[in-house]
């Protein structure tokens, strides 16, 4: 995180752990969010075999710049998504997740 971002990140509430304790600092909050939304892959992933698929719809690839532009245009504390997290959380951890997010699209 960049210095000066502590004030914004401080608005994110403490996060609960499985053992009932809460996160105590920004680093622990970031680690908890990364573990929740980007867990490690299992050691043994089985092949699903052939799947029937619809014909793909041709669309131009998104660029990192397009995704970043939309993220930064989003109001930081308005309308959390289904996960309940406001956009400021993604803005704060963007340097860590940007390539993973782009891969989704």
Secondary structure as GFF3:
##gff-version 3
##sequence-region A 1 105
A	DSSP	alpha_helix	6	9	.	.	.	ID=ss1
A	DSSP	alpha_helix	26	37	.	.	.	ID=ss2
A	DSSP	alpha_helix	64	73	.	.	.	ID=ss3
A	DSSP	alpha_helix	87	104	.	.	.	ID=ss4
###
